[in-house]
Amino acid sequence: LYAIPVCLGAIVVPLLTLVDTFTMPRLLEVSFGSELEAMRQFGLYNRGLPLVQLVVMVASSMSAVLVPAIAEAKLRGQLDLIRFRAEMSVRLAWLIGLGASFGLAFLAVPINMMLYTSAEASWTMAVLAFTALFSTLNAVSASVLQGAGAIRTPAKALLVAIVLKALGNVVLMPRWGIDGAALSAVIAYAAAAGLNLVQLRRSTSVRFALRPYAISPALGVGLMGGGLAALQGLAMLASAAWHVPERWSASAIALIGVAGGAAVYALALLRSGSISREELRLMPEQ
């Protein structure tokens, strides 16, 4: 009774990937009229998935500690502690996912060049990057709900996501190809995360304030985006002046951009009050 809903809620990413495996090659073959081109396009689409899954792995490691921590608080009747841990966990997931998504989107072209030697399907990678935000939220909110005893909601959210992903592929791919598939993935993950968060608010009475979730992170994303744009502009000028090979230049931009962008974003969050060192210390240790 407990294990099946918990397991279903934990396998959102593999099941949505399975939906793509069964639907995308056929839809692409109909659009392009060639099985070879369909598989090439499918391969281009899959370029961004490993990067997104890295972000989800971070969220999963964080969420692993949430189930026992929140279940313990519930067993002791500590409602305030449940609300604090639930809100703090969702906020961390939101902030990590938001920064990772925008960072990957801003750096899609140099990352694509660094890993795959071409910028083809960079826009698809940029769109797909935002699944990192919603899949992270989904993973963490599902763990919080399971700790609070609401084990069925994540499984229901998974079923909704599967239906939306399949329908999205059928509707959007004939018009936009792999970009449509990426957009349908974002919609599916956003719907699953949204359903979990609605149930979380009902179950724990947690509240999501505007400033730590919208205003301060927007400032951090803006500063990070400005810094990454300046970095890419300077790198292009340096590359042209010194005749640096394109892939080397892209690799330098990607690596420096990831480290520098993350540092700027984290500093902006700490300075703006989206999250404090004291709050981080109060989180249960992994």
GULOLO-261190 format. One record per residue (C-alpha): residue in three letters; x, y, z. Coordinates in steps of 0.001 Angstrom, whole numbers. Layout:
residues N
 residu       x       y       z
    ala       X       Y       Z
...
//
This chain:
residues 286
 residu       x       y       z
    leu       0       0       0
    tyr    2840    2386     778
    ala    5614    1095   -1461
    ile    3806    1249   -4809
    pro    2718    4938   -4592
    val    6135    5940   -3210
    cys    7961    4139   -6014
    leu    5656    5585   -8673
    gly    6259    9088   -7373
    ala   10023    8559   -7595
    ile   10233    7453  -11229
    val    8844   10492  -13025
    val   11993   11105  -15092
    pro   12427    7514  -16378
    leu    8748    7160  -17267
    leu    8583   10457  -19154
    thr   11754    9441  -20984
    leu   10014    6183  -21869
    val    7083    8170  -23310
    asp    9561   10034  -25538
    thr   11168    6768  -26634
    phe    7837    5377  -27832
    thr    6398    8544  -29386
    met    9165   10812  -30669
    pro   10861    8630  -33339
    arg    7500    7878  -34978
    leu    6345   11493  -34923
    leu    9700   12715  -36232
    glu    9661   10138  -39025
    val    6223   11360  -40112
    ser    7441   14980  -40075
    phe   10768   14411  -41872
    gly    9828   11409  -44002
    ser   13067    9634  -43142
    glu   13852    7161  -40372
    leu   17523    8186  -40382
    glu   16714   11887  -39963
    ala   14140   11061  -37281
    met   16782    9226  -35226
    arg   19258   12065  -35765
    gln   16723   14580  -34457
    phe   15940   12318  -31502
    gly   19648   12189  -30699
    leu   19841   15993  -30823
    tyr   16919   16211  -28403
    asn   18656   13869  -25954
    arg   21743   16091  -25756
    gly   20302   18142  -22928
    leu   18881   15304  -20814
    pro   22078   14251  -18980
    leu   22640   17832  -17804
    val   19101   18080  -16464
    gln   19441   14717  -14729
    leu   22552   15944  -12909
    val   20473   18701  -11329
    val   17745   16210  -10385
    met   20377   13977   -8748
    val   21315   16851   -6440
    ala   17652   17343   -5543
    ser   17153   13617   -4976
    ser   20099   13467   -2581
    met   18623   16398    -673
    ser   15115   14940    -654
    ala   16287   11554     673
    val   16637   13036    4149
    leu   13260   14776    4093
    val   10966   11766    4441
    pro   12297   10578    7851
    ala   12838   14137    9110
    ile    9263   15236    8369
    ala    7782   11892    9434
    glu    9594   12246   12773
    ala    8210   15740   13272
    lys    4711   14490   12423
    leu    5031   11584   14879
    arg    5929   14037   17648
    gly    3120   16421   16694
    gln    5550   19275   15928
    leu    3424   21104   13362
    asp    5619   24207   13278
    leu    8684   22078   12556
    ile    6818   20276    9759
    arg    5873   23623    8176
    phe    9417   24960    8531
    arg   11074   21904    7015
    ala    8505   21665    4230
    glu    8801   25340    3273
    met   12570   25348    3560
    ser   12905   22217    1419
    val   10663   23576   -1324
    arg   12452   26924   -1258
    leu   15856   25271   -1621
    ala   14538   23143   -4484
    trp   13084   26223   -6172
    leu   16281   28237   -5805
    ile   18571   25403   -6943
    gly   16332   24488   -9866
    leu   15803   28104  -10939
    gly   19506   28914  -10955
    ala   20420   25673  -12717
    ser   17727   26110  -15365
    phe   18610   29669  -16256
    gly   22320   28887  -16098
    leu   21974   25977  -18522
    ala   19748   28051  -20793
    phe   22177   31002  -20865
    leu   25115   28672  -21574
    ala   23339   26280  -23960
    val   25444   27214  -27005
    pro   28925   26940  -25407
    ile   27958   23783  -23488
    asn   26651   22251  -26703
    met   29856   23158  -28513
    met   32019   21832  -25679
    leu   30279   18459  -25396
    tyr   29114   17790  -28952
    thr   31297   20039  -31173
    ser   28292   21808  -32740
    ala   25679   24345  -31709
    glu   22858   22420  -33386
    ala   19699   22105  -31241
    ser   20999   24638  -28705
    trp   17542   26231  -28504
    thr   16048   22808  -27704
    met   18646   22376  -24977
    ala   17789   25813  -23577
    val   14065   24993  -23415
    leu   14741   21555  -21955
    ala   16886   23177  -19260
    phe   13723   24395  -17515
    thr   12664   20824  -16830
    ala   15472   20936  -14244
    leu   13467   23480  -12229
    phe   10182   21589  -12260
    ser   11636   18086  -11935
    thr   13626   19286   -8914
    leu   10489   20788   -7377
    asn    8610   17596   -8148
    ala   11225   15352   -6517
    val   11462   17411   -3337
    ser    7727   18121   -2952
    ala    6975   14411   -3472
    ser    9393   13502    -677
    val    7863   16099    1647
    leu    4359   14792     926
    gln    5449   11212    1566
    gly    6979   12247    4874
    ala    3724   14006    5789
    gly    1726   10884    4927
    ala     199   12058    1610
    ile    1701    9229    -429
    arg    -843    9057   -3257
    thr    -567   12602   -4604
    pro    2910   12168   -6199
    ala    1683    9019   -7977
    lys   -1380   10865   -9307
    ala     831   13763  -10400
    leu    3007   11263  -12270
    leu       3    9947  -14215
    val   -1017   13499  -15133
    ala    2531   14235  -16307
    ile    2619   11113  -18490
    val    -675   12029  -20172
    leu     410   15637  -20737
    lys    3794   14577  -22140
    ala    2226   12158  -24613
    leu    -446   14659  -25699
    gly    2112   17465  -25866
    asn    4339   15447  -28172
    val    1422   14633  -30472
    val     183   18240  -30613
    leu    3424   20251  -30543
    met    5944   18129  -32425
    pro    4280   18309  -35863
    arg    4618   22098  -35634
    trp    7913   22614  -33790
    gly    9727   19282  -33936
    ile   12092   18580  -31053
    asp   11488   22099  -29691
    gly    7849   21050  -29247
    ala    8942   17904  -27417
    ala   11090   20005  -25076
    leu    8175   22368  -24410
    ser    5834   19449  -23691
    ala    8382   18126  -21164
    val    8438   21479  -19369
    ile    4618   21536  -19259
    ala    4421   17951  -17954
    tyr    6953   18498  -15161
    ala    5381   21854  -14233
    ala    1949   20236  -13932
    ala    3272   17428  -11713
    ala    5142   19863   -9470
    gly    2114   22177   -9304
    leu    -209   19374   -8184
    asn    2259   18337   -5492
    leu    2641   21897   -4214
    val   -1126   22438   -4022
    gln   -1500   19276   -1947
    leu    1523   20248     152
    arg     -95   23538    1055
    arg   -3268   21713    2095
    ser   -1425   19055    4087
    thr    1077   21224    5968
    ser    -461   24747    5801
    val    2859   25973    4431
    arg    2900   29461    2888
    phe    5068   30666      27
    ala    6011   34347     363
    leu    6618   36449   -2745
    arg   10033   37919   -1919
    pro   12111   34758   -1281
    tyr   10496   32928   -4213
    ala   10243   35651   -6865
    ile   11827   39038   -6202
    ser   15211   38028   -4765
    pro   15749   35055   -7128
    ala   14862   37294  -10096
    leu   17633   39656   -9000
    gly   20074   36753   -8736
    val   19100   35383  -12162
    gly   19414   38859  -13680
    leu   22900   39380  -12258
    met   23955   35908  -13339
    gly   22551   36432  -16841
    gly   24293   39792  -17204
    gly   27600   38310  -16092
    leu   27307   35359  -18462
    ala   26387   37613  -21386
    ala   29437   39799  -20691
    leu   31641   36712  -20395
    gln   30474   35345  -23744
    gly   30958   38717  -25421
    leu   34512   39086  -24121
    ala   35323   35487  -25053
    met   34142   36055  -28627
    leu   36362   39141  -28954
    ala   39358   37313  -27474
    ser   38759   34311  -29725
    ala   38683   36472  -32827
    ala   41791   38418  -31808
    trp   43908   35404  -30842
    his   42411   32866  -33293
    val   41435   30430  -30551
    pro   39727   27243  -31862
    glu   35953   27499  -31473
    arg   35572   24434  -29287
    trp   38333   25561  -26921
    ser   36712   28947  -26586
    ala   33299   27378  -25971
    ser   34754   25027  -23345
    ala   36366   27917  -21486
    ile   33111   29904  -21551
    ala   31094   26904  -20354
    leu   33400   25962  -17471
    ile   34064   29510  -16274
    gly   30409   30409  -16782
    val   29118   27509  -14680
    ala   31450   28274  -11769
    gly   31161   32048  -11988
    gly   27406   32062  -12608
    ala   26768   29772   -9640
    ala   28920   31959   -7374
    val   27155   35171   -8438
    tyr   23725   33593   -8049
    ala   24483   32111   -4607
    leu   25949   35400   -3359
    ala   22911   37313   -4613
    leu   20576   34928   -2774
    leu   22493   35239     494
    arg   22765   39030     286
    ser   19104   39507    -670
    gly   17794   37318    2151
    ser   16218   34572      15
    ile   18066   32138    2234
    ser   20276   32640    5270
    arg   23163   30715    6781
    glu   21103   30193    9953
    glu   18298   28541    7964
    leu   20777   26235    6260
    arg   22177   25175    9629
    leu   18674   24292   10886
    met   18072   21868    8012
    pro   18465   18165    8890
    glu   21885   16817    7961
    gln   22179   14159    5268
//
